[in-house]
Amino acid sequence: MMDPMADISAASSGGGNSANNSSTGGEGKEVFNLHAFQLNTKKMDTVRSFMGIVSGCVAGVAGLTGWHGLGTSINIEGLIHITIIIDQLRTFHRMLI
């Protein structure tokens, strides 16, 4: 099964268990796909960068400066991370069912 977050198909990763495949497998099953991992990491970095900009803008527009602005920005970032974790847990739960 291919990782849906990576937005790649099995055909583009080489499919199967060949020597050229970037996965390490056991018993013919794909365990880790380096290409999917790299795409997911790139997407997470993009989301984190964008949300950092948004949280800083929200604190600035609200007129929060100094420690209050920093605290607001950190709280918004924490809320974003918690939301992402909850979404990933729900996705993982659906994969188990």
MOHUNOR-V618554 format. One record per pair of residues at least 24 apart in sequence whose ideal C-beta (glycine too) atoms are under 6 Angstrom apart, sorted by sequence separation. I is the first residue (numbers start at 0). GAP is how many residues later the second one is. D is the distance in whole Angstrom. If there is no record, write none. Layout:
I_GAP_D, I_GAP_D
This chain:
50_29_5, 5_30_4, 2_33_4, 5_33_4, 5_34_6, 4_35_5
